[in-house]
Amino acid sequence: MEILIGITAGLTITSLFIIANQIFFYRKNIIKNRLKNIQPLNIDNSDEDIFRKSLFDRIGTPLYQGFLSFISRMTPESIKDNYDTIIFQSGNYMKMTPSNILAIQIITSLVMLVIFGLLFSLIGAFDPLLILIVGIVGFLLPYFQFRTKAKKRALDIQNKLPDILDLLYVSVEAGLGFDMSMKRATDKIKGELSNELKWALDDISKGKEREEALRAVYKRTGVEDLNSFITAVIQAEQLGSNIANMLRIQSKMLRQKRKQRAEEKSMKLPVKMIFPLIFFMFPSIFIVILGPAVLNAIDGLQGLL
């Protein structure tokens, strides 16, 4: 049993290092591989180049790529689509793939199984059900981490959208076209929303339809306020209505929504403060106020006895 746990721990740590290398040095490895593929015409590609690579590149990388290929083949398309959506909404589309996330989940689950299995074995409280729960938690932890990152990014985009619309409205009123106004707004206001709109402008300049490029922005972000703005832009373009008036209405509506969300959060604060007050502040207050009285009462009772 101990030998099996040791072998599993070794394989888990090795796989973890391989995944970390692929995640943090992904772009560097791509550039390195492209440079290696650029060979002079008169130089023969001999097998000696293979032995010039490090042991990690010769063994670890092929094993990891084979592991990712196996995961990709075994994963249903519906799960891949769900993971693709999470990857785009979290802003990690340049680094991660569904296979990468699943590999991280599997490795994290194995690491937690080994660590907690050894820990529970040492303290003599080994429980297979508890170990299974730990493994499930380790498997779900990276997924929820990406979901949390996607929600934070969506909140940032949602808060920046009214400011972008204000600048868009002012630029259109000043006489600029919609595309030029969007470029000016993204240059002035930095953030995730600006990056997404720049991506849409780049797609439009390459020949993609404006409706398709803007719909892709909503798909990559998942922000409903942005979807309503994109729908209004498409409808204004199709119907030939005044786009400046549409931008003014959208900007006013989204600023009002942002104000209402802030008021809603402020109204929830008293309820959220109840639990810290009960569990942290009230016990301290009771100790300070009632402590001396309790000590005096004890002294008085001891004197009577």
LINJORA-V408696 format. One record per residue. N is the residue number from 1. PHI is phi in whole degrees, -180 to 180 (* if undefined). D_FIRST is the distance of its C-alpha to the first C-alpha in Angstrom with 2 decimals. Layout:
BEGIN
n:phi:d_first
N:PHI:D_FIRST
N:PHI:D_FIRST
END
This chain:
BEGIN
n:phi:d_first
1:*:0.00
2:-67:3.80
3:-65:5.46
4:-63:5.14
5:-65:6.23
6:-64:8.62
7:-64:9.99
8:-63:10.58
9:-64:12.22
10:-63:14.29
11:-65:15.49
12:-65:16.29
13:-65:18.29
14:-63:20.05
15:-63:21.05
16:-64:22.24
17:-65:24.44
18:-64:25.83
19:-66:26.78
20:-62:28.34
21:-64:30.35
22:-68:31.56
23:-77:32.60
24:-83:34.35
25:-119:35.81
26:-64:36.55
27:-67:40.32
28:-63:40.26
29:-67:38.20
30:-64:40.64
31:-63:43.61
32:-63:42.05
33:-67:41.42
34:-66:44.97
35:-66:46.43
36:-69:44.57
37:-76:46.01
38:-84:49.51
39:-115:50.54
40:-61:54.05
41:-67:55.80
42:-92:56.50
43:-102:53.05
44:-80:50.81
45:-85:47.20
46:-91:45.45
47:-74:41.81
48:-68:41.97
49:-64:41.50
50:-64:37.94
51:-78:37.05
52:-80:38.74
53:-75:36.12
54:-72:33.20
55:-62:29.74
56:-65:28.72
57:-68:31.71
58:-80:31.06
59:-113:27.36
60:-66:26.28
61:-63:29.33
62:-61:29.35
63:-64:25.68
64:-66:26.45
65:-64:29.70
66:-65:28.07
67:-63:25.52
68:-66:28.57
69:-64:30.50
70:-63:27.82
71:-62:27.74
72:-63:31.55
73:-71:31.85
74:-87:29.55
75:-86:31.10
76:-65:34.17
77:-65:37.46
78:-64:37.98
79:-68:34.81
80:-62:35.93
81:-64:39.35
82:-63:37.97
83:-69:35.91
84:-60:38.97
85:-62:41.05
86:-65:38.67
87:-63:38.55
88:-67:42.35
89:-70:42.90
90:-87:40.61
91:82:42.47
92:-105:39.56
93:-71:41.09
94:-87:41.47
95:-118:37.79
96:-111:35.57
97:-131:35.17
98:-56:33.40
99:-66:30.73
100:-62:30.21
101:-65:29.80
102:-64:27.35
103:-64:25.29
104:-63:25.39
105:-63:24.37
106:-65:21.31
107:-65:20.24
108:-62:21.02
109:-63:19.01
110:-65:15.85
111:-62:16.58
112:-67:17.13
113:-62:14.00
114:-67:11.89
115:-64:14.36
116:-73:14.81
117:-64:11.21
118:-65:10.76
119:-64:14.24
120:-68:13.92
121:-68:10.90
122:-68:13.21
123:-89:16.17
124:74:14.69
125:-125:15.84
126:-70:12.91
127:-132:14.91
128:-58:14.05
129:-65:17.78
130:-65:18.09
131:-64:15.27
132:-63:17.15
133:-63:20.36
134:-62:19.16
135:-63:18.26
136:-65:21.71
137:-62:23.41
138:-64:21.94
139:-71:23.19
140:-84:26.61
141:-60:27.15
142:-62:28.50
143:-61:30.65
144:-70:32.31
145:-65:32.79
146:-67:34.83
147:-63:36.67
148:-63:37.59
149:-64:38.87
150:-65:40.89
151:-67:42.45
152:-64:43.43
153:-66:44.98
154:-63:46.84
155:-66:48.18
156:-63:49.41
157:-65:51.16
158:-63:52.65
159:-76:54.11
160:-83:55.53
161:-60:57.15
162:-60:60.32
163:-66:61.03
164:-63:60.74
165:-67:63.05
166:-60:65.59
167:-68:65.78
168:-63:65.96
169:-62:68.85
170:-64:70.74
171:-68:70.33
172:-67:71.50
173:-63:74.43
174:-77:75.34
175:114:75.77
176:-79:72.53
177:-72:70.91
178:-64:67.70
179:-64:65.51
180:-67:67.13
181:-66:66.80
182:-67:63.09
183:-65:62.71
184:-64:64.68
185:-66:62.58
186:-70:59.26
187:-74:60.65
188:-82:61.74
189:-112:58.70
190:-90:55.31
191:146:52.02
192:-65:49.78
193:-65:52.71
194:-63:54.88
195:-64:52.28
196:-67:52.04
197:-68:55.83
198:-64:56.17
199:-62:53.81
200:-63:56.06
201:-63:59.17
202:-65:57.69
203:-65:57.01
204:-65:60.56
205:-66:62.04
206:-87:60.20
207:112:61.86
208:-76:59.59
209:-62:61.40
210:-62:61.54
211:-61:60.33
212:-66:57.27
213:-66:56.47
214:-73:56.83
215:-63:54.80
216:-65:51.97
217:-63:52.11
218:-65:51.46
219:-64:48.61
220:-82:46.94
221:-114:47.49
222:74:47.61
223:-94:50.25
224:-68:52.73
225:-62:55.54
226:-66:55.30
227:-65:55.46
228:-66:58.68
229:-66:60.20
230:-64:59.34
231:-62:60.80
232:-66:63.95
233:-63:64.35
234:-65:64.04
235:-65:66.50
236:-64:68.95
237:-70:68.86
238:-72:69.37
239:-88:72.15
240:75:73.83
241:-82:73.90
242:-72:74.22
243:-73:70.85
244:-65:71.90
245:-65:72.63
246:-63:69.27
247:-65:67.49
248:-64:69.48
249:-66:68.53
250:-64:64.83
251:-64:64.74
252:-64:66.44
253:-66:64.19
254:-72:60.94
255:-65:62.19
256:-66:62.98
257:-64:59.49
258:-64:57.97
259:-65:60.22
260:-66:59.27
261:-65:55.54
262:-64:56.18
263:-66:58.22
264:-63:55.53
265:-64:52.93
266:-66:55.40
267:-71:56.00
268:-82:52.28
269:-60:52.00
270:-59:53.39
271:-67:50.89
272:-69:47.96
273:-79:49.26
274:-62:49.10
275:-68:45.39
276:-61:45.48
277:-65:48.64
278:-68:47.22
279:-92:43.88
280:-122:44.95
281:-87:48.73
282:-61:50.00
283:-58:47.83
284:-65:49.12
285:-64:52.67
286:-63:52.44
287:-65:51.20
288:-68:54.05
289:-80:56.72
290:-90:55.78
291:-58:54.10
292:-60:57.41
293:-64:58.93
294:-66:56.01
295:-65:56.25
296:-63:60.02
297:-65:59.62
298:-66:57.21
299:-62:59.65
300:-64:62.53
301:-67:60.78
302:-67:59.93
303:-67:63.61
304:-70:64.79
305:-76:62.47
END
